[in-house]
Amino acid sequence: MNNDDFWKGLFGSVGNNLAMISASCNVVNEYEITINFKIENWEV
């Protein structure tokens, strides 16, 4: 594992933990979002 992967993983983990703490303290709200796509004229 190189140094760049370490820092990306560290910041990603810290960011995720801060988001979870914020959500549990009602600082930010969780929303359930559903996105539907309609694809027409699709050729393979």
C-alpha positions as CSV (number, residue, x, y, z in Angstrom):
1,M,0.0,0.0,0.0
2,N,1.5,3.3,-1.0
3,N,1.4,6.5,1.0
4,D,-1.4,8.1,-1.2
5,D,-3.7,5.2,-0.5
6,F,-3.1,5.5,3.2
7,W,-4.1,9.2,3.3
8,K,-7.2,8.7,1.1
9,G,-8.3,5.9,3.4
10,L,-7.7,7.9,6.5
11,F,-9.6,11.0,5.3
12,G,-12.4,8.8,3.9
13,S,-12.7,7.1,7.2
14,V,-12.6,10.3,9.3
15,G,-15.1,11.9,7.0
16,N,-17.5,9.0,7.2
17,N,-17.2,8.9,11.0
18,L,-17.9,12.7,11.3
19,A,-21.0,12.3,9.1
20,M,-22.3,9.5,11.2
21,I,-21.7,11.5,14.4
22,S,-23.4,14.5,12.9
23,A,-26.4,12.4,11.9
24,S,-26.7,10.8,15.3
25,C,-26.6,14.3,17.0
26,N,-29.3,15.6,14.5
27,V,-26.8,18.1,13.0
28,V,-27.5,16.8,9.6
29,N,-30.6,14.8,8.6
30,E,-30.7,11.5,6.7
31,Y,-33.0,11.3,3.7
32,E,-34.0,8.3,1.6
33,I,-33.7,9.2,-2.1
34,T,-34.8,7.0,-5.0
35,I,-33.7,7.9,-8.5
36,N,-35.3,6.2,-11.5
37,F,-33.9,6.4,-15.0
38,K,-35.9,5.9,-18.2
39,I,-33.6,5.0,-21.1
40,E,-35.0,5.1,-24.6
41,N,-33.4,4.3,-27.9
42,W,-30.7,2.2,-26.3
43,E,-28.6,0.1,-28.7
44,V,-25.9,-2.3,-27.9
